Every structure is written in structure tokens, then in C-alpha cells.
Amino acid sequence: MADGEGKKAASSWLNVAVDYGPLLVFLGVYRLNAPATPNPAGELAAIIAGTGAFMVAAVAALLISKWRLGKVSPMLWFSTALIMGFGSLTIFFGDPTFVQLKPTIIYACFGVALLGGVVMGKALLRILLEAAFEGLSEQGWLKLSRNWGVFFLALAGLNEVLRAQMDFEGWLWAKLWVFLPLTFLFTFSQIPMLMKHGLSLEAKDDVLKDEPPTGG
């Protein structure tokens, strides 16, 4: 039993590392290259260096997910593809707006897709995560898809507010110190509802382990 719990905890932490590791790489490389005296050219060079490292780290995280977890969810595939696409645009045009818009587009797409699925009576979150929570009813999956859909749209709006109000480095730090705690709190908040809809006590840790990616 203890060994199984240890594996679940390790898997949960690995999911967090896969989700937020590339962002930490981005932040670290950006800080290493940021000019001591603020100037537009030096700032742009640091952003481009960080973006390139971010893209490499995102691909590495995807490969690690496949190697250690044995799967790559459709949501992670989509997130990584957008990181590569918008990262390339940032580097090519020398404009950080692209990499800052990328989370908004990811969150908005996930939110609209999940809510659209709920309207059609389909719990797309189960398909997108490739997850199966033991005992959870179809109604529970629909409610979870609905709630994550609303949460993703809220994150899209929050990203736009932060992007408009903060400088680039402040926005990067907010991705770590605002989005990560919010995601954990939201995920925890869903467990009581899920248990009312049949989620087994043993499977509640799977909800944390298989949460959707939000760090990119």
C-alpha cells in the first residue's frame, strides 16, 4: 500500500514538473541573459534566449511524460504544439507578444472545447486527459468538464489582464506564483463534488495526478 501511495505521489510531482518545468527554464534563462542596465535590445535578446530554451524544455517535458508516465495526453500535445508555434513567431519577429498570447489561446481553446462538449452532453475532459477516475459517474465527468471549462476561460482573462498590466518579467513570475497556486486550489476544490458523484476514496489522488496542463 505504502509503495503504491509513493508511486502516486511521485507521478503527481512528475506531472507538475512536466507542466511547470519548461516555464522555470524560461524564467531562468531569461534572468541569466537580462541586461544589468535595462535597455530594449538587451531585454529582447533575453526574451528570445528564454523563448528558445522554453521550446526545447517543452519538447523534453513531452518526451519525459511519455517515458515516465507512459502517455502524452492530447491536451499536452496541443499545448506543446502551440509553444513551438508561438515561440517560433516570437523569435522570428522579435516580438514577445506572441509568447504572451499563447497561454490565452490555449486556455480559451480548452475552455470553449470543454463547455461545448458539455452542451452536447459529452465529457471531453476525460478524452483530452486520457484519464479514468475510479467510480466517477458520467454526471460527475460532465460537471468536472464544465467547471474546468469555466476555470480555463477565467485563466485566459487573467492572463490578458496580467499581460496588459505587468512587464515581461513580472508576467513570467505571475505564471509561477499566481497560476500554479490557483490551479492547485481549484483542483482540490473539485474533489468533494467528485466524491458526491461516485469517485472512490482511493482515486482522489488521481484527480491531482491527472490535472490538465496549465503551466505553459
C-alpha positions as YAML, in Angstrom:
chain: A
units: angstrom
residues:
- id: 1
  name: MET
  ca: [0.00, 0.00, 0.00]
- id: 2
  name: ALA
  ca: [2.75, 2.43, 1.01]
- id: 3
  name: ASP
  ca: [4.66, 1.65, -2.17]
- id: 4
  name: GLY
  ca: [1.56, 2.37, -4.27]
- id: 5
  name: GLU
  ca: [0.99, 5.68, -2.48]
- id: 6
  name: GLY
  ca: [4.63, 6.60, -3.05]
- id: 7
  name: LYS
  ca: [4.30, 5.93, -6.77]
- id: 8
  name: LYS
  ca: [1.15, 8.07, -6.97]
- id: 9
  name: ALA
  ca: [2.90, 10.94, -5.17]
- id: 10
  name: ALA
  ca: [5.90, 10.66, -7.48]
- id: 11
  name: SER
  ca: [3.61, 10.61, -10.51]
- id: 12
  name: SER
  ca: [1.77, 13.69, -9.26]
- id: 13
  name: TRP
  ca: [5.01, 15.61, -8.77]
- id: 14
  name: LEU
  ca: [6.22, 14.49, -12.18]
- id: 15
  name: ASN
  ca: [3.07, 15.94, -13.74]
- id: 16
  name: VAL
  ca: [3.79, 19.27, -12.03]
- id: 17
  name: ALA
  ca: [7.40, 19.15, -13.25]
- id: 18
  name: VAL
  ca: [6.31, 18.37, -16.82]
- id: 19
  name: ASP
  ca: [3.78, 21.22, -16.71]
- id: 20
  name: TYR
  ca: [5.83, 23.92, -14.98]
- id: 21
  name: GLY
  ca: [9.42, 22.79, -15.64]
- id: 22
  name: PRO
  ca: [9.63, 24.48, -19.07]
- id: 23
  name: LEU
  ca: [8.33, 27.72, -17.53]
- id: 24
  name: LEU
  ca: [11.07, 27.59, -14.88]
- id: 25
  name: VAL
  ca: [13.64, 27.04, -17.63]
- id: 26
  name: PHE
  ca: [12.22, 30.05, -19.49]
- id: 27
  name: LEU
  ca: [12.44, 32.21, -16.39]
- id: 28
  name: GLY
  ca: [15.97, 31.03, -15.52]
- id: 29
  name: VAL
  ca: [17.40, 31.59, -19.00]
- id: 30
  name: TYR
  ca: [15.67, 34.95, -19.28]
- id: 31
  name: ARG
  ca: [17.13, 36.10, -15.95]
- id: 32
  name: LEU
  ca: [20.63, 34.91, -16.90]
- id: 33
  name: ASN
  ca: [20.51, 36.93, -20.10]
- id: 34
  name: ALA
  ca: [18.65, 40.00, -18.83]
- id: 35
  name: PRO
  ca: [20.79, 43.16, -19.12]
- id: 36
  name: ALA
  ca: [22.12, 44.71, -15.90]
- id: 37
  name: THR
  ca: [21.04, 48.10, -17.18]
- id: 38
  name: PRO
  ca: [17.55, 47.94, -18.72]
- id: 39
  name: ASN
  ca: [17.56, 48.57, -22.46]
- id: 40
  name: PRO
  ca: [15.19, 47.41, -25.22]
- id: 41
  name: ALA
  ca: [17.79, 45.48, -27.26]
- id: 42
  name: GLY
  ca: [19.14, 43.58, -24.25]
- id: 43
  name: GLU
  ca: [15.64, 42.84, -22.99]
- id: 44
  name: LEU
  ca: [14.60, 41.46, -26.37]
- id: 45
  name: ALA
  ca: [17.73, 39.30, -26.59]
- id: 46
  name: ALA
  ca: [16.93, 37.84, -23.14]
- id: 47
  name: ILE
  ca: [13.34, 37.14, -24.17]
- id: 48
  name: ILE
  ca: [14.46, 35.39, -27.36]
- id: 49
  name: ALA
  ca: [17.02, 33.29, -25.45]
- id: 50
  name: GLY
  ca: [14.39, 32.36, -22.87]
- id: 51
  name: THR
  ca: [11.85, 31.52, -25.56]
- id: 52
  name: GLY
  ca: [14.28, 29.21, -27.34]
- id: 53
  name: ALA
  ca: [15.07, 27.42, -24.07]
- id: 54
  name: PHE
  ca: [11.34, 27.23, -23.33]
- id: 55
  name: MET
  ca: [10.69, 25.46, -26.62]
- id: 56
  name: VAL
  ca: [13.46, 22.92, -26.04]
- id: 57
  name: ALA
  ca: [12.28, 22.30, -22.48]
- id: 58
  name: ALA
  ca: [8.66, 21.85, -23.63]
- id: 59
  name: VAL
  ca: [9.68, 19.10, -26.07]
- id: 60
  name: ALA
  ca: [11.84, 17.50, -23.37]
- id: 61
  name: ALA
  ca: [8.90, 17.58, -20.94]
- id: 62
  name: LEU
  ca: [6.67, 15.89, -23.52]
- id: 63
  name: LEU
  ca: [9.24, 13.13, -24.04]
- id: 64
  name: ILE
  ca: [9.67, 12.70, -20.27]
- id: 65
  name: SER
  ca: [5.90, 12.39, -19.89]
- id: 66
  name: LYS
  ca: [5.86, 9.63, -22.49]
- id: 67
  name: TRP
  ca: [8.86, 7.88, -20.91]
- id: 68
  name: ARG
  ca: [7.93, 8.10, -17.23]
- id: 69
  name: LEU
  ca: [4.11, 8.20, -17.36]
- id: 70
  name: GLY
  ca: [3.71, 6.04, -20.46]
- id: 71
  name: LYS
  ca: [1.40, 8.54, -22.18]
- id: 72
  name: VAL
  ca: [1.06, 12.05, -23.54]
- id: 73
  name: SER
  ca: [-2.43, 13.49, -23.21]
- id: 74
  name: PRO
  ca: [-3.99, 15.29, -26.19]
- id: 75
  name: MET
  ca: [-4.00, 18.46, -24.07]
- id: 76
  name: LEU
  ca: [-0.22, 18.26, -23.60]
- id: 77
  name: TRP
  ca: [0.30, 17.60, -27.31]
- id: 78
  name: PHE
  ca: [-1.77, 20.68, -28.15]
- id: 79
  name: SER
  ca: [-0.04, 22.84, -25.54]
- id: 80
  name: THR
  ca: [3.42, 21.82, -26.76]
- id: 81
  name: ALA
  ca: [2.48, 22.43, -30.39]
- id: 82
  name: LEU
  ca: [1.37, 25.97, -29.55]
- id: 83
  name: ILE
  ca: [4.53, 26.58, -27.55]
- id: 84
  name: MET
  ca: [6.57, 25.62, -30.60]
- id: 85
  name: GLY
  ca: [4.44, 27.69, -32.96]
- id: 86
  name: PHE
  ca: [4.18, 30.88, -30.93]
- id: 87
  name: GLY
  ca: [7.75, 30.53, -29.69]
- id: 88
  name: SER
  ca: [8.94, 30.42, -33.30]
- id: 89
  name: LEU
  ca: [6.90, 33.54, -34.10]
- id: 90
  name: THR
  ca: [8.40, 35.34, -31.10]
- id: 91
  name: ILE
  ca: [11.94, 34.53, -32.23]
- id: 92
  name: PHE
  ca: [11.30, 35.24, -35.92]
- id: 93
  name: PHE
  ca: [9.58, 38.60, -35.42]
- id: 94
  name: GLY
  ca: [11.41, 39.58, -32.25]
- id: 95
  name: ASP
  ca: [8.09, 40.29, -30.56]
- id: 96
  name: PRO
  ca: [7.29, 38.83, -27.09]
- id: 97
  name: THR
  ca: [3.58, 39.44, -27.65]
- id: 98
  name: PHE
  ca: [3.30, 36.07, -29.40]
- id: 99
  name: VAL
  ca: [4.62, 34.01, -26.50]
- id: 100
  name: GLN
  ca: [2.49, 36.01, -24.05]
- id: 101
  name: LEU
  ca: [-0.67, 35.45, -26.14]
- id: 102
  name: LYS
  ca: [-0.05, 31.71, -26.31]
- id: 103
  name: PRO
  ca: [-1.47, 30.90, -22.82]
- id: 104
  name: THR
  ca: [-4.57, 32.96, -23.54]
- id: 105
  name: ILE
  ca: [-5.21, 30.99, -26.74]
- id: 106
  name: ILE
  ca: [-4.55, 27.64, -25.04]
- id: 107
  name: TYR
  ca: [-6.86, 28.42, -22.12]
- id: 108
  name: ALA
  ca: [-9.58, 29.84, -24.38]
- id: 109
  name: CYS
  ca: [-9.46, 26.82, -26.72]
- id: 110
  name: PHE
  ca: [-9.62, 24.34, -23.84]
- id: 111
  name: GLY
  ca: [-12.41, 26.31, -22.15]
- id: 112
  name: VAL
  ca: [-14.57, 26.59, -25.27]
- id: 113
  name: ALA
  ca: [-13.97, 22.94, -26.20]
- id: 114
  name: LEU
  ca: [-14.91, 21.64, -22.74]
- id: 115
  name: LEU
  ca: [-18.02, 23.81, -22.42]
- id: 116
  name: GLY
  ca: [-19.07, 22.96, -25.96]
- id: 117
  name: GLY
  ca: [-18.74, 19.29, -25.11]
- id: 118
  name: VAL
  ca: [-20.90, 19.74, -22.01]
- id: 119
  name: VAL
  ca: [-23.61, 21.42, -24.11]
- id: 120
  name: MET
  ca: [-23.56, 18.35, -26.37]
- id: 121
  name: GLY
  ca: [-23.60, 16.02, -23.37]
- id: 122
  name: LYS
  ca: [-20.01, 14.86, -23.82]
- id: 123
  name: ALA
  ca: [-17.37, 14.97, -21.08]
- id: 124
  name: LEU
  ca: [-14.42, 15.90, -23.27]
- id: 125
  name: LEU
  ca: [-12.09, 16.28, -20.29]
- id: 126
  name: ARG
  ca: [-11.98, 12.50, -19.90]
- id: 127
  name: ILE
  ca: [-10.93, 12.16, -23.55]
- id: 128
  name: LEU
  ca: [-8.44, 15.03, -23.51]
- id: 129
  name: LEU
  ca: [-6.74, 13.80, -20.33]
- id: 130
  name: GLU
  ca: [-6.99, 10.12, -21.25]
- id: 131
  name: ALA
  ca: [-7.86, 9.63, -17.58]
- id: 132
  name: ALA
  ca: [-10.25, 7.29, -15.81]
- id: 133
  name: PHE
  ca: [-11.22, 8.18, -12.23]
- id: 134
  name: GLU
  ca: [-12.45, 5.04, -10.49]
- id: 135
  name: GLY
  ca: [-16.16, 5.12, -9.70]
- id: 136
  name: LEU
  ca: [-16.83, 8.59, -11.14]
- id: 137
  name: SER
  ca: [-20.23, 8.76, -12.83]
- id: 138
  name: GLU
  ca: [-20.90, 10.31, -16.22]
- id: 139
  name: GLN
  ca: [-22.64, 13.21, -14.46]
- id: 140
  name: GLY
  ca: [-19.50, 13.73, -12.39]
- id: 141
  name: TRP
  ca: [-17.36, 13.87, -15.52]
- id: 142
  name: LEU
  ca: [-19.74, 16.36, -17.13]
- id: 143
  name: LYS
  ca: [-19.62, 18.64, -14.09]
- id: 144
  name: LEU
  ca: [-15.84, 18.38, -13.94]
- id: 145
  name: SER
  ca: [-15.60, 19.26, -17.65]
- id: 146
  name: ARG
  ca: [-17.93, 22.21, -17.12]
- id: 147
  name: ASN
  ca: [-16.00, 23.50, -14.11]
- id: 148
  name: TRP
  ca: [-12.61, 23.18, -15.82]
- id: 149
  name: GLY
  ca: [-14.05, 24.89, -18.89]
- id: 150
  name: VAL
  ca: [-15.12, 27.89, -16.84]
- id: 151
  name: PHE
  ca: [-11.79, 27.89, -14.99]
- id: 152
  name: PHE
  ca: [-9.82, 27.85, -18.25]
- id: 153
  name: LEU
  ca: [-11.78, 30.84, -19.57]
- id: 154
  name: ALA
  ca: [-11.07, 32.66, -16.29]
- id: 155
  name: LEU
  ca: [-7.35, 31.91, -16.71]
- id: 156
  name: ALA
  ca: [-7.48, 33.26, -20.27]
- id: 157
  name: GLY
  ca: [-8.96, 36.51, -18.99]
- id: 158
  name: LEU
  ca: [-6.46, 36.69, -16.12]
- id: 159
  name: ASN
  ca: [-3.54, 36.19, -18.50]
- id: 160
  name: GLU
  ca: [-4.72, 39.09, -20.62]
- id: 161
  name: VAL
  ca: [-5.05, 41.35, -17.55]
- id: 162
  name: LEU
  ca: [-1.57, 40.44, -16.31]
- id: 163
  name: ARG
  ca: [-0.07, 40.80, -19.79]
- id: 164
  name: ALA
  ca: [-1.52, 44.31, -20.07]
- id: 165
  name: GLN
  ca: [-0.58, 45.44, -16.56]
- id: 166
  name: MET
  ca: [2.88, 43.93, -15.98]
- id: 167
  name: ASP
  ca: [6.28, 43.99, -17.62]
- id: 168
  name: PHE
  ca: [7.57, 40.79, -19.21]
- id: 169
  name: GLU
  ca: [9.48, 39.52, -16.17]
- id: 170
  name: GLY
  ca: [6.56, 40.29, -13.86]
- id: 171
  name: TRP
  ca: [4.28, 38.37, -16.18]
- id: 172
  name: LEU
  ca: [6.64, 35.38, -16.11]
- id: 173
  name: TRP
  ca: [6.74, 35.37, -12.31]
- id: 174
  name: ALA
  ca: [2.95, 35.62, -12.20]
- id: 175
  name: LYS
  ca: [2.72, 32.45, -14.28]
- id: 176
  name: LEU
  ca: [4.53, 30.70, -11.44]
- id: 177
  name: TRP
  ca: [3.20, 32.43, -8.32]
- id: 178
  name: VAL
  ca: [-0.38, 33.12, -9.43]
- id: 179
  name: PHE
  ca: [-1.40, 30.42, -11.92]
- id: 180
  name: LEU
  ca: [0.21, 27.48, -10.09]
- id: 181
  name: PRO
  ca: [-1.46, 28.13, -6.68]
- id: 182
  name: LEU
  ca: [-4.79, 28.91, -8.34]
- id: 183
  name: THR
  ca: [-4.66, 25.64, -10.26]
- id: 184
  name: PHE
  ca: [-3.87, 23.60, -7.15]
- id: 185
  name: LEU
  ca: [-6.63, 25.28, -5.17]
- id: 186
  name: PHE
  ca: [-9.14, 24.76, -7.96]
- id: 187
  name: THR
  ca: [-8.18, 21.10, -8.38]
- id: 188
  name: PHE
  ca: [-8.55, 20.45, -4.64]
- id: 189
  name: SER
  ca: [-11.90, 22.24, -4.63]
- id: 190
  name: GLN
  ca: [-13.31, 19.73, -7.14]
- id: 191
  name: ILE
  ca: [-12.69, 16.64, -5.02]
- id: 192
  name: PRO
  ca: [-15.79, 16.95, -2.74]
- id: 193
  name: MET
  ca: [-18.05, 17.33, -5.78]
- id: 194
  name: LEU
  ca: [-16.45, 14.35, -7.48]
- id: 195
  name: MET
  ca: [-16.83, 12.17, -4.39]
- id: 196
  name: LYS
  ca: [-20.53, 13.01, -4.34]
- id: 197
  name: HIS
  ca: [-20.68, 11.62, -7.88]
- id: 198
  name: GLY
  ca: [-19.08, 8.28, -7.11]
- id: 199
  name: LEU
  ca: [-15.32, 8.97, -7.08]
- id: 200
  name: SER
  ca: [-13.73, 6.35, -4.84]
- id: 201
  name: LEU
  ca: [-11.65, 7.45, -1.88]
- id: 202
  name: GLU
  ca: [-8.63, 5.65, -3.32]
- id: 203
  name: ALA
  ca: [-8.98, 7.52, -6.64]
- id: 204
  name: LYS
  ca: [-8.99, 11.06, -5.22]
- id: 205
  name: ASP
  ca: [-5.19, 11.29, -5.62]
- id: 206
  name: ASP
  ca: [-5.64, 10.55, -9.34]
- id: 207
  name: VAL
  ca: [-7.56, 13.83, -9.69]
- id: 208
  name: LEU
  ca: [-4.42, 15.71, -8.63]
- id: 209
  name: LYS
  ca: [-2.11, 13.50, -10.66]
- id: 210
  name: ASP
  ca: [-4.12, 13.90, -13.88]
- id: 211
  name: GLU
  ca: [-4.99, 17.59, -13.70]
- id: 212
  name: PRO
  ca: [-4.94, 19.41, -17.07]
- id: 213
  name: PRO
  ca: [-1.76, 21.27, -18.03]
- id: 214
  name: THR
  ca: [-1.86, 24.97, -17.12]
- id: 215
  name: GLY
  ca: [1.77, 25.95, -16.81]
- id: 216
  name: GLY
  ca: [2.57, 26.54, -20.47]
...
